[in-house]
Structure formats: structure tokens, C-alpha cells
Amino acid sequence: MAPSPAFFRFLYNEIEEVGWEHLVKLKEDLTSLSFRILALMDLIFRDKKGQPHMLEIELSQDYPKSAPCISADVPYICQLQWSMKSRLKDVVQQFRELLEQLQEFWSTKCEIDRNLAVVDQKQLLRATSCCQINLGNNSYMMISVNPRSPKSLPECRFFGPDSEVHSLLKRWRRNQSEWADDKSICENLAKMLEMDLPGPSYGSKDEQVDCGICYAIYLPVDPELGVTSGSAPDYTCDNPNCRKAFHSLCLRDWLCSITTTKQSFDVLFGTCPYCSEPIAVKVDSSHGTTK
């Protein structure tokens, strides 16, 4: 049975309260919704650093009597507080409060990414709390940062030659009491292991990296993307402390979504999504962009 027109009006009013500008897609068939009554919406919000977050909301058949189900690229999801008077805007507000709580966790992950030799950038996706760090001498450390208490002592495992692992583990256990929540995670790790940790340039420099916006190495193979179809990241932030890679197409779309972005002729001027340093991207009319 298809949803009634009253349900659609009710849903559209709720979307309007959130803001149509946040709506990315609405998966519904206004003529025939088949046998299940579901409305799937993706809403993009940004954290304090301007990072976009996708929130997927699934409405059940008896909505709004029962709470919707939500999912997002976060390490844990909030338990929705729901009543018959609740609306979608309340879901969004609770999600924003969750993002606020996770700022320190993501800042800690960003610090690790910028200062240590992370083996695989894919491990730094927003929902992932673990990352593997190259310590040199064929030794590696896998740490798991607590999303609810990112400044606390992380769980840790070591991999490599037995002699190296034994030495690292001995130092880690010996210095556990030295961990200080008021220090940065990189400073704490270096103190725990009694060594200078390798920086991000350590190891192979030829490894393919993900785009800092879409988190994929290659764009989809699509004729509509023109010369950028299937391409790898082709833009790197000039800030030596950042050096984040992006697809120019993703960066252009990102800049177009920011109200502070300026355009002069065919060049967009804005700031890097990660370090906020100035960046400029040339808009190409043939579906591509170049630096």
C-alpha cells in the first residue's frame, strides 16, 4: 500500500524544517513504493573543521510513532531520544551533538595522520579507531584510540621481528604510568616507546593515496565526468604540514558548497578542508578541474 498524500506532506514539512539544502537524496517512488514504506534520506553536515558527514535516516512504516534508524560514518552512533512529538530536526540535532563529542577523537586521528608513518591511509576513515604505524626496523604498532576518551592510553599491539617486538613491548609496559592525558598522543607514544617516531614520509612514497574528500583512490568510470573519469587524486595541498591529496573534481564541488569560497573568472579560491590554508582550483568547462 502506497503512502498517503498526507504522509508525503508531513515528511516534506519535516525536511523543510531541517533545510532542503542539506538533502542529498530521497529514495522514494511517489507513484509506487512497492510493498514497504521507507524513506531514506542522506543529510550532509559539517563538523567544526568543515568536514562533511553523511547521515542516513530510515523511517519505519509507523513513523513517527517509532523512532527512525540512523547510520553514519562515525565510530559509534547515538541512542536517539524519541517521543511522539519528536521530528527529523531533533534527529539532526542529536547527530550534531554526537559530532561535537567526536571532535577530539577526530583531532587525535588527524594528529596521527600528519605526524606518524601510518601504513594505510584507509585506516583513518572516520568510523575507524585503529591504525597501524611503521616504527622502522620492520616493526609496526597497531593502536586503537578510544572514541569516547581519545586522550587516554590506547590499546596497542606490536608486530615484527621477535627481538624488536619484545623490546617495544617491554618499554610500553614499563612506561604505562607515564601516559599523560594532557599531552598529545604523538608525544605520549614517543615517551612510552623511548624513541623518535618516524614521520609520514617514512617508507614508500609511491603508494596510492585516497582523496581526502570522497575517500576513494579513483573516481568512478563515467562518461559524464569527462577527462576526470577513473582518475586518481591530482591535487595536493601546498601546506607542507598537510599535503592532503584530492581529486580536483571533489575539491571543486567542496569549494562550491562553502559560502566563503570566492571565484574570479574560472578559478575558485578557498581553504583546504583539513588545514584551512588557502587553495585555488581552476574550473574546467569540460567536466575537469586543474590546479
C-alpha positions as CSV (number, residue, x, y, z in Angstrom):
1,M,0.0,0.0,0.0
2,A,1.4,3.3,-1.1
3,P,1.9,6.1,1.5
4,S,-0.9,8.6,1.6
5,P,-0.5,12.2,0.3
6,A,-0.8,13.4,3.9
7,F,2.3,11.3,4.8
8,F,4.3,13.0,2.0
9,R,3.2,16.4,3.1
10,F,4.1,15.6,6.6
11,L,7.5,14.3,5.5
12,Y,8.3,17.2,3.3
13,N,7.4,19.7,6.1
14,E,9.9,17.9,8.3
15,I,12.6,18.0,5.6
16,E,11.9,21.7,5.2
17,E,12.5,22.2,8.9
18,V,15.9,20.6,8.5
19,G,16.6,22.5,5.3
20,W,16.3,21.3,1.8
21,E,19.9,22.4,1.1
22,H,21.1,19.6,3.4
23,L,19.2,16.9,1.5
24,V,21.3,14.8,-0.9
25,K,18.9,12.2,-2.0
26,L,15.4,10.9,-1.1
27,K,14.8,7.3,-2.2
28,E,11.1,7.0,-2.8
29,D,8.8,6.4,-5.7
30,L,5.9,8.8,-5.5
31,T,3.8,6.7,-7.8
32,S,4.5,3.2,-6.5
33,L,6.6,2.5,-3.4
34,S,6.2,-1.3,-3.7
35,F,5.3,-3.1,-0.5
36,R,7.5,-1.4,2.0
37,I,7.1,2.2,3.2
38,L,10.6,3.5,3.7
39,A,12.0,6.9,3.2
40,L,15.8,7.0,3.0
41,M,17.5,10.4,3.3
42,D,21.1,11.4,3.3
43,L,21.8,14.6,5.0
44,I,25.3,16.3,4.9
45,F,26.5,18.2,7.9
46,R,29.9,19.6,8.7
47,D,31.9,19.4,11.9
48,K,33.9,22.4,13.3
49,K,36.7,21.8,10.8
50,G,34.3,21.9,7.9
51,Q,34.4,18.1,7.3
52,P,31.2,16.8,5.7
53,H,29.3,14.0,7.4
54,M,26.6,11.9,5.8
55,L,23.6,11.0,8.0
56,E,21.3,8.3,6.7
57,I,17.8,8.2,8.2
58,E,15.4,5.4,7.6
59,L,11.8,5.9,8.5
60,S,9.7,2.9,9.5
61,Q,6.1,2.2,8.4
62,D,4.6,3.6,11.6
63,Y,6.8,6.7,11.7
64,P,6.6,9.0,13.7
65,K,5.2,6.6,16.4
66,S,8.5,4.8,16.5
67,A,12.0,6.3,16.2
68,P,13.8,6.2,12.9
69,C,17.0,4.2,12.4
70,I,20.1,6.2,11.7
71,S,23.6,5.4,10.4
72,A,26.7,7.4,9.6
73,D,30.4,7.1,9.1
74,V,31.2,7.5,12.9
75,P,32.8,5.1,15.4
76,Y,29.6,4.8,17.3
77,I,26.0,6.0,16.8
78,C,24.0,7.9,19.4
79,Q,20.9,6.4,21.0
80,L,18.1,8.5,19.8
81,Q,15.8,10.2,22.4
82,W,12.4,9.9,20.8
83,S,8.8,10.7,21.6
84,M,5.6,11.3,19.6
85,K,6.4,15.0,19.5
86,S,9.9,14.4,18.0
87,R,10.7,15.3,14.4
88,L,13.5,14.9,12.0
89,K,15.1,18.2,13.1
90,D,15.5,16.5,16.6
91,V,17.3,13.6,15.0
92,V,19.7,16.0,13.2
93,Q,20.3,18.0,16.4
94,Q,21.2,14.8,18.3
95,F,23.5,13.8,15.4
96,R,25.2,17.3,15.6
97,E,25.7,16.8,19.3
98,L,27.4,13.4,18.6
99,L,29.7,15.2,16.1
100,E,30.6,17.7,18.8
101,Q,31.5,14.9,21.1
102,L,33.7,13.2,18.5
103,Q,35.8,16.3,17.6
104,E,38.6,15.4,20.0
105,F,38.7,11.9,18.6
106,W,39.0,13.1,15.0
107,S,41.6,15.7,16.0
108,T,43.6,12.9,17.6
109,K,43.4,10.8,14.4
110,C,44.3,13.8,12.3
111,E,47.4,14.3,14.5
112,I,48.4,10.7,14.0
113,D,47.9,11.1,10.2
114,R,50.0,14.2,10.0
115,N,52.9,13.3,12.2
116,L,53.4,9.5,12.1
117,A,54.1,6.9,9.4
118,V,50.6,5.4,9.1
119,V,50.9,2.3,6.9
120,D,47.5,2.6,5.2
121,Q,45.5,5.9,5.0
122,K,42.3,3.8,4.6
123,Q,42.7,3.0,8.2
124,L,41.9,6.6,9.1
125,L,38.3,6.6,7.9
126,R,36.1,8.4,10.4
127,A,34.5,5.3,11.8
128,T,37.7,3.5,12.4
129,S,39.5,3.8,15.7
130,C,42.6,1.6,14.7
131,C,45.6,2.5,12.7
132,Q,48.9,0.7,12.0
133,I,52.1,2.8,12.4
134,N,55.5,2.0,10.9
135,L,58.2,2.2,13.7
136,G,61.1,1.2,11.4
137,N,63.3,-1.9,11.6
138,N,60.4,-3.9,10.1
139,S,58.4,-3.2,13.2
140,Y,54.8,-1.9,13.4
141,M,52.4,-0.8,16.1
142,M,48.7,-1.2,15.9
143,I,46.9,1.3,18.2
144,S,43.2,1.6,18.9
145,V,42.1,5.0,20.1
146,N,39.1,5.1,22.4
147,P,36.5,7.4,20.6
148,R,34.9,8.3,23.9
149,S,38.2,9.1,25.6
150,P,40.8,9.7,22.9
151,K,43.3,11.3,25.2
152,S,43.5,8.1,27.3
153,L,46.0,5.3,26.9
154,P,45.1,3.4,23.7
155,E,45.2,-0.3,23.3
156,C,48.3,-1.4,21.5
157,R,49.8,-4.4,19.7
158,F,53.3,-4.8,18.1
159,F,54.3,-6.7,15.0
160,G,57.7,-7.5,13.6
161,P,60.9,-9.5,14.5
162,D,60.6,-11.2,17.9
163,S,63.6,-9.2,19.3
164,E,62.1,-5.9,18.3
165,V,58.6,-6.8,19.5
166,H,60.0,-7.9,22.8
167,S,61.9,-4.7,23.3
168,L,58.9,-2.5,22.3
169,L,56.5,-4.4,24.5
170,K,58.9,-4.2,27.4
171,R,59.2,-0.4,27.1
172,W,55.4,0.0,26.6
173,R,54.7,-1.9,29.8
174,R,57.4,-0.1,31.7
175,N,56.2,3.3,30.8
176,Q,52.4,2.9,31.0
177,S,52.2,5.0,34.2
178,E,53.9,7.9,32.3
179,W,51.0,8.4,30.0
180,A,49.6,11.9,30.4
181,D,46.1,12.9,29.2
182,D,47.2,16.5,28.8
183,K,49.9,15.6,26.3
184,S,49.4,14.9,22.6
185,I,49.2,11.3,21.5
186,C,52.4,11.5,19.4
187,E,54.3,12.9,22.4
188,N,52.9,10.2,24.6
189,L,53.7,7.4,22.2
190,A,57.3,8.7,21.7
191,K,57.8,8.8,25.5
192,M,56.2,5.4,26.0
193,L,58.5,3.8,23.4
194,E,61.6,5.9,24.3
195,M,62.2,6.7,20.7
196,D,61.7,9.3,17.9
197,L,58.8,8.0,15.8
198,P,59.2,8.1,12.0
199,G,57.3,10.8,10.2
200,P,54.6,10.4,7.5
201,S,57.3,10.5,4.7
202,Y,58.9,7.3,6.1
203,G,58.6,4.3,3.7
204,S,57.3,4.1,0.2
205,K,56.4,7.4,-1.4
206,D,54.8,5.8,-4.4
207,E,51.8,4.4,-2.6
208,Q,48.5,5.5,-3.9
209,V,46.5,7.7,-1.5
210,D,42.8,8.3,-1.1
211,C,41.1,11.5,-1.9
212,G,40.7,13.5,1.3
213,I,37.0,14.3,0.4
214,C,35.5,11.2,-1.2
215,Y,37.9,8.7,0.5
216,A,38.4,6.8,-2.8
217,I,41.6,6.4,-4.8
218,Y,39.8,6.6,-8.2
219,L,36.8,8.4,-9.4
220,P,34.0,6.3,-10.9
221,V,34.4,5.5,-14.6
222,D,31.6,7.6,-16.0
223,P,31.5,9.4,-19.4
224,E,29.7,12.4,-17.7
225,L,32.9,13.0,-15.7
226,G,34.8,13.7,-18.9
227,V,38.6,13.6,-18.6
228,T,38.4,13.0,-14.9
229,S,36.6,9.7,-15.3
230,G,38.5,7.0,-13.4
231,S,41.3,9.4,-12.4
232,A,43.4,9.3,-9.2
233,P,43.9,12.3,-6.9
234,D,45.6,15.1,-8.9
235,Y,45.7,17.9,-6.4
236,T,47.8,18.2,-3.2
237,C,47.6,20.8,-0.6
238,D,50.7,23.0,-0.7
239,N,51.0,23.2,3.1
240,P,54.0,21.0,4.0
241,N,52.3,20.1,7.3
242,C,49.2,18.9,5.5
243,R,49.9,17.6,1.9
244,K,46.5,16.1,1.7
245,A,45.6,14.7,-1.7
246,F,42.3,15.4,-3.5
247,H,40.5,14.8,-6.8
248,S,40.3,18.2,-8.3
249,L,36.6,17.4,-9.1
250,C,35.9,16.6,-5.5
251,L,37.7,19.7,-4.3
252,R,35.8,21.9,-6.8
253,D,32.5,20.5,-5.5
254,W,33.6,21.0,-2.0
255,L,34.6,24.6,-2.6
256,C,31.3,25.3,-4.3
257,S,29.5,24.1,-1.2
258,I,31.3,26.6,1.1
259,T,29.8,30.1,1.4
260,T,33.2,31.7,1.9
261,T,34.6,30.5,-1.4
262,K,35.4,33.2,-3.9
263,Q,35.5,32.9,-7.7
264,S,37.5,35.0,-10.1
265,F,36.9,34.2,-13.7
266,D,37.4,30.4,-13.9
267,V,39.3,30.0,-10.6
268,L,37.8,29.1,-7.2
269,F,39.6,30.4,-4.1
270,G,39.0,28.8,-0.7
271,T,40.7,26.9,2.1
272,C,41.9,23.3,2.5
273,P,39.3,21.1,4.2
274,Y,42.0,19.8,6.5
275,C,44.4,22.6,7.4
276,S,42.4,25.6,6.3
277,E,45.3,27.0,4.3
278,P,44.4,28.9,1.1
279,I,43.9,26.8,-2.0
280,A,42.9,27.6,-5.6
281,V,41.3,25.4,-8.2
282,K,40.7,26.2,-11.8
283,V,37.3,25.2,-13.1
284,D,37.4,23.4,-16.5
285,S,34.3,23.6,-18.6
286,S,35.0,20.0,-19.9
287,H,34.0,18.4,-16.6
288,G,37.5,18.6,-15.3
289,T,39.4,20.9,-13.0
290,T,43.1,21.7,-12.8
291,K,45.3,23.3,-10.2
